[in-house]
């Protein structure tokens, strides 16, 4: 039961993340966002 609850929590967090930051996985988002922001600033 705990495993299922943890899985559900991770899934809900992923959905929330996608709603806030788009469909990119959290692991890839920092790289893309940092590089994109750097280009925008320059």
Buried (B, 14 or more C-beta within 10 A) or exposed (E): EEEEEEEEEEEEEEEEBEEEEEEBEEEEEEEEEEEEEEEEEE
